[in-house]
């Protein structure tokens, strides 16, 4: 029997500025926008111009090797984090590595509702059940059996969103097909190890977790303060070189703290025009090769003391 735990509800705070909500995305009815997005995706056309083709669905689990990436990143204890990640796995891995102040910024409203669902699963399912759901291609993730065990840990908006879908859908497999992109990996330790899973569960209630709905070009506009780690995953694959360069330079200059790290690109084999995109920041870039042939490109922002020491040595 799984150990009984105090029910605390979802702790994701929506910090999307009102000007981004455009009068449609109101605090008390945000699920309406998410439901419209979900059903418009089922009909193979998008009714909402806010979203692009790359954000029609979410990933059930990350297809990145987060374990190797975070071996390079190291501890995030007491660090503020800004990350994307429609699978929510980037956030979960940061939590497990010690981060307690995390902002998930994404152009897909569905990523927020999946984040709440997945977090409620971790809070209420034992490791064996959680692991089995994902290791059997996720066909049971939207089963009534799972939903009945987690719905009390969803926010009011998430309860309405998921409750509407569960009442409407005849088969869990249909919801899975309409909600998720295909293809994912289960590299992260919380899928493989019960001790890591339980450690993650214990940390969930102590995290200041925020969500901001924003297109990539607006990330600098809505980023708040400075972060010890910023992760933009493989967004480079979906935007122009010019747009990417503008955002990355702004985040690096204004929002990455001295001594901080930024994963600017996770490549599944696609070339990365480092010099063209990064310019003068190129000397601070490290490329880490994964066992599967993927690469993680990480910018290291020197501390002011290190820069001063380097100048003295010149």
PyMOL commands that set and color helices and strands:
alter all, ss='L'
color gray80, all
select helices_A, chain A and resi 18-21+27-42+53-55+66-73+89-96+109-124+127-135+144-153+156-168+172-179+189-192+194-204+216-222+235-238+241-254+274-284+304-313
alter helices_A, ss='H'
color red, helices_A
select strands_A, chain A and resi 12-14+58-59+80-83+101-106+180-181+208-213+227-231+256-267+285-289+295-300
alter strands_A, ss='S'
color yellow, strands_A
deselect
rebuild
show_as cartoon
